[in-house]
Amino acid sequence: MDFSSIPKIENHIHLEGAIPYETLWQLIQKYGGDKEVANLYQLKEKFKFRDFNHFIEIWIWKNQFIKEYEDFKFISDAVFKDLVDQNVKYAEIFISPSAFKKNLEIQKIIEAISGSITENQNIKISLIVDLVRNFGQENEERTLEKINEVKDHGIIGIGLGGSENDFPPELFVDLFEKARDYGFKTTAHAGEAAGADSIWKAIKLLRVDRIGHGTRAIEDDKLLDYLSVHKIPIELCPISNLRTKVIKSMEEHPFKLFQEKKIPVSINTDDPKMFNTSLAEEYQALSEAFSLNKEEMYTIIIDSINTTWLKNEEKEKLIYEFENELGITKQNKY
């Protein structure tokens, strides 16, 4: 099956991890280059990871080449165009402005990205500000205050990324409570680098609306039942989990188990350029690993729209558009 041309959505994609190679290469050259990365080939080779910690190390390395507000506009234009070229109709995109606040104002970063959203009318974009565990709750509460001032620039929610094992959910309870008070939706990376307990804490302590990754929920049957009963959506990123060695093979991914348990899921790319993937390749990998036919994959795509944070009428409109484009009619609807 060829999934390249069909309509798609993204619920879990990081702006800074989706920068096209050529765009990042231009930024590297803009700031004097890097002696360890002499060409595009070596840049792509740098994005091969030993484990999750190595991935975090390279993530930080990459960020040193994003230094000015115009750089955020530059990368946003490139990422949004890339999504349009993939026929992604809607994306909820994570951004990490606090990773750059040493030299830049968070509000102005968001305004730069928002400027690109306004200019790119071929795709609907919503922003999720990914607060960074490693910076601590007090620091990220200040970030939250700043993003609340500019939330009308397309920010619909917050996430929690960074080093799961070193900075567990219980450290950020007050932060998430305040975010809810401001009207933000909430999600958290959990069950990726840390185990099933991190998912429990994200649900019970942070009271998140969705879970990012959630791969290691498979370690706890009671958790799987809870996710199923309460219909807590999971933002799945299968190839990301494979690249960071969270799973050993695509066949080991708990995607099928989540399906059997009727846990709502969406399929996403996470950091597509860092993991050398695309949404079409995610679909392809899942369809091959679990012998899914076209109709089953189309159902997953349609169902994933209901896990977005769009308003109900917007979801209904998007589902109608997708069904038309996929050729799904009431007579053959599965």
N, C-alpha and C positions, 0 to 999 in steps of 0.2 A: 504493500500500500504506500502511496505517496501522500504524505500529510503536509507538504510544503505550501499548498495553495488554499487549504481550507481555513475558515475563520477560527480564531483562537482568542483566549484571554490569558492573562498572567496575574496571579495573586501574590506571587513571591519572587520578585526579581529586584536585585540591588543595582541602582543606577551606576555606582562606582565599579561594579563587577560586570557590567554589560557594555563597557566602552569598546567599540570596534578596535581591532588591533592597529589599523592605520591611524585612527584618531589618537590612541594612546601613544603611538610612535611619534606623532607630530608633537605631542606635549613633552615627551622625553627629549626630543631635539630642541624644543623651545627653551628648556631649562638646562642645556649644556650636555645632554646625553648621559649615558652610563657605560663605563668601560666594559662591564660584564654583558652588555646587550648591544651588540654591534649592528644588528639588522632585525628585520621582522621575524625571521625564522628563530633567532635566539630569544626574541621576546615571547613567542608562542611556547618555546621549550621551557621558559622560566615558569610557566603555569602548569607544571607537573609536580604533584605534591606527594610527599612521603606520608603525611597524615594531616589531621585537622590543624594541629599546632603550626605545621609548616605552611598551611594555607593562610592562617592568620598572619604569619610573618611576611608572606608575599603580598597580602592585602595592604599591609602597612607600607611596604616598599613602594607599591604602585601609587599610593596616595601622595607621596612627596612631589609628584609631577602635576598635582592639581593645586595651584597656588593663588589664583586670582579669580574674581567673580566671573570674568569673561570665560574662564576655563570651564566653569559649571554650565554656562550657556552653550559653550562649544561641545561639551560631552553630551549634554541633554539633546541638542539638535541631532547629533550622530546616533544616539541610542534610540530616540523616537523614530527617526527615519528607518533604522534597522528593523524596528518592530513593525512599522507599516509595511515594509518590504516582505515581512513574514506573514502578512495578513492578520496581525494581532489587532483586534478591534478595541479592546479595553485592557488597561493594565493598572494595577495597584503597585506602585513602585516604591521600594524602600530607598531612603536617602539617609546619610549619616553626617549631618552638618557639624555635630560636636567634635568629629574627628579632625576638623579643620579650624576650630575656633581659636587656636593659638594666634593665628595671623589674620583671620577673617571674621566678620560679624555674621552670626547665624541667620539673622533676618535677611541680610542682603544676599546670602547664598540661596535662600529659598526664593527670594524675588528674582534672582537670575534664572533659576530653574523654571519658575512660574512663567517667565517671559517666553521661554521655549514652548511651554505647554500652550500658551495663548496663540503662538504662531503656527503650531502644528495641529491643524484642524482635521487631519485624516485619521486621528486616533484620540480616544478619550483617555486621559491620564488622571489618576488620583495619587496623592503622595502619602506615604507612611514614614514618619520620622523614626528611624531605628536608633533608639538610645543605647549607649554603649556600656555594658556591664562594668568593664574595666575602669571606667572613670568614676564609679561610685554613685550612690543615690543622691547625695547632696549636690554634686556637680551636675547631674542630669536633671535634677529638679530645676536648676537655673536654665538649662536648655529647654525644658518644658515650658517655663515661663516665657521664654523668648519666642518659641514657635507658636504659642497661643496668641501672641500679638499679631501674627501674620497667617493665622490658620485659614483665612479666606483666600489664600493663594493655592488652594487645592489640597490642603492637608486634611485627611479624614481620620487618621489614627496614628498610634505609636506602636513600635515594636521594641524588642529587647534582644540585642545581639552581643557578640563578644565571646569571652571565654566562659562557657557554661560551668565547667567543673570548679573554677576558682571563684566565681561570683554567682552563687545560687539565687533562685527567685526570692527567698525570704528577705534578702537585703533590699528589695525594691517595692515592698508592699505599699508604703506611703506614696511613692512615685506614681504607681498605677491608680491608686485611689484618687489622687489629684487629677490625673489625666482623665478619668471618667467624669469627675466633677466639671471639667472643661468641655465635656461632650465628645471626647475622642473615643473611637473604637480601639480595641487593644488586641495585640498578639504578642507572642514571645517565641524565640527559638528555644526549643526544648526537645529532649530525646534525640539529640543529634550527637554531640560530643559527650553528653551526660546521659544517664540511664532513665528508666521509666519514672523514677522518683522525681526527676526534674519536671516531668509532665504533670504529675500529680500536684506539685507545688505551684506550677504555673496556673493550673485550674483552680485549686483551692485557695491559694494565698493571693495570687495576682488577679484571679477571676477573669482570665482572658476570654475574648470572644472566639479566637482561633489559636491553633498551635502551628508554629513553623517547624517543618520537618517531621517531628513525632515518630521517627523511624523506630526507636527503641520501645515504643508502647507494646511491641510484640513480646517483651519480657514479662508482662504482667497481665494475666487474663482478666482480673477484676478491672483493671484500667481500660482494657478493650471494651468490656461490657459497659463501663461508665461512659466512654466516648460515644458508644452506640446509642445508649438510652437517651443521653442528653444532646445528641446530634451536634457535637462539637467538631467543627470542620478542621481538617488538617491540610496544610499547604505542603504537598509532597514535592520533593526535588530529587528524583531518583538518581540521575547521572551525577549530580553533586555528591550524593551519598557514596556513590561508587568511586568517584575521584578522590575523596578525602578518606577513603578506606573505612567508612562507617559500615558499609556492607562489602562483601567479597565478590559478589556477582549480582547481576540484575535479578536473577531467579531467586535470590535470597531477600529481595526487598519485600516488605510486608504489604505491599499494595493490594494483592489479591485477598489477603486476609481482611484488610480493611473493607474491601468490597463485600466480602461474605458477611461481615459483621454489620453492614449497612452504616458504616461511619462515613460521613460526608468528606469528600476529598476534592482537591484540585491538583492538576499537574502543572509544574512550574520549572523554571530553569535556574533560579537562584542567582548564580554569577556566570551567565552563559559563556562569556568570552574567556573567563579564567578557567572554566571547565570544558571549553571547546565543545559546546553543545548549542542546540536551538530547541525550540518547542516542538518542531516537527521531529527532531531526532529523539526527544523524550518520548513522544507518542510511538515512534517506530520501535524504540527499545522495549517499551512496555508490551506492545502488541506482539513482538517476537518472543519475549521472555515468557509471556503468559498465554500465548496462542489466542489473542483476541481478534475477532473479526472486525470489519469496518463498522458494522452497526453497533457493536459493543463500544468501540472507541468513540463513535459519535455520541453515544449516550453519556459517556464520561464527560465529554466536552460540554454538552448541554447542561448536565447536572452541576458541573463546576461553576456555572454562572450563578447558581443559587448560593454559593459560598462567598460570593463577593460582598462588598459593603455598599453596593448600589441600593438605591431605594427600590421598593417592590415594583413600581411602575417601570422603572428603568430596566430592571431584570427581565420583566415580561417583554418589553420591547426588544431587548437584545436576544432573548430566546427565540422570539418570532423571526428576527433577522437571520439568526444562525440556522434555524430550521429551514428557512427558505433557501439559504445559500448551500446548505448540505443536502437539499432535496428531500427533506423529511416532510411527509404529508400526514394528515390524520388517518388516512387509509393504511399507510405502512409504518406509522409511528410505533417504535418498539418500547 
